[in-house]
Amino acid sequence: MIDPEALLRRMFQAALDAADPRLCLPPFLAPLAARPCGGRTVVIGAGKAAAAMAAATEAVWAEHAPGAAIEGLVVTRYGHGCPTAGRIEVVEASHPVPDDAGRAAAGRILELVRGLGAGDRVIALISGGGSALLTLPAEAISLEDKQAVNRALLKSGASIHEMNAVRKHLSAIKGGRLAAAAAPAQVHAFLISDVPGDDVDVIASGPTVPDPSTLADARAVLAKYAIDPPAAVARALADPAYETPKRGDPIFEGVETTIVARPQASLEAAAEVARAAGVEPVILGDAIEGEAREVAMVMAGIAAQIARHGQPAAAPAVLLSGGETTVTVRGQGRGGRNAEFLTALAVAVEKRCADVADCIAAVAGDTDGIDGTEDNAGALFLPGDLERARATGVDLAGHLANNDGYGAFEALGRLLVTGPTLTNVNDFRAVLVLP
């Protein structure tokens, strides 16, 4: 007999393990460590996995290049640090809204790579969250200006691609500008992808790669979501001097970019766990976007089709998906996009799939361990939870209307709490359909 909660938790853990920097990064770093460069090796990085990536880098150098000097600095989110050997400094800063600590760290990182020569090399450890953590406002733009725009974008329902198009054009370090500062040194960028499609220019706003977005794109995003920016931001987005470096620029000739972990690999790892339990996995995609509640309605419909008609797979089956949904905030509740998704899924099951409700279970969580700004990674929805909600007076539809998924699953005792995982391949969703 299948234990739905245990299976869902094992699949989520398998997704995390597939993106663990201690496991996925060393195979790519070892050949580099074993190859002396003749100059300095400077390690810089930003993101929720930055500290774990730094620790893994130190371990690789200790094993494969014990006598080689290595130095550097990475910045991660508050609470996402981890012990290192001390050769690479780790600092913590605010996410998702940047703060002075992030600005100071970004400034120090930029100074570390400036003035390097062709015989030097930079190892850039980049992961999701780097956009907020690697914050260095462009000239004439204040940190307060960037914070205001960032808050407005987070509430607007804008996609990560749209948000980063704006962020890159307001930054002195993102959108390829870090590579510009490091040239002519060789830059080896190792990325953990948290974005739909694994677009390297979107991961942490692409500090070491060409930027395909333009100033016009950034202005269009603000207009689309009716965001009235501070005057300094409006001036910057109208000034050609703030355009980012593009493909073909000589500054990128010495840059090598490698993705070491991605959402698809995590989905495949979860699929293997499902198969071992006798459950048919159906991977719907690693780049699912859209409003969390609308994605949930689609997932509920597919789950009901499996339960009622055995299509596109016969139960027991599990729908696996990744990517990054959005939430347009209208209420005053707590919860990130995963709690929103799961609340909407529960409501959709209750309203449209009541005949098969006891066959459907699900987990939705952010692989960094933090759903939005809360203390949970996400939540679980298990058979019997609809009846439990009714018995305890938990109004799921009301919680959804108030964007209060956290409150709903806290009341049901179904929050998924992992603490910081020190990695980030975006959201993981598994909708399990039992016979």
Secondary structure, DSSP 8 states (H G I E B T S, - for coil): ---HHHHHHHHHHHHHHHT-HHHHSHHHHHHHHTS--SS-EEEEEESTTHHHHHHHHHHHHHHH-TTS--EEEEEEETT------SSEEEEEE-SSS--HHHHHHHHHHHHHHTT--TT-EEEEEEETTHHHHS--B-TT--HHHHHHHHHHHHHHT--HHHHHHHHHHTBSSTTTHHHHHHTTSEEEEEEE--SGGG-TTTGGG-TTS-----HHHHHHHHHHTT----HHHHHHHT-GGG----TT-GGGTTEEEEEEE-HHHHHHHHHHHHHHTT-EEEEEEEEE-SBHHHHHHHHHHHHHHHHHH--SS-SSEEEEEEE--B----SS----HHHHHHHHHHHHHHHH-GGGGGGEEEEEEETTS-STTSS-SEEEE-TTHHHHHHHHT--HHHHHHTT-HHHHHHHHT-EE-----S----EEEEEEE--
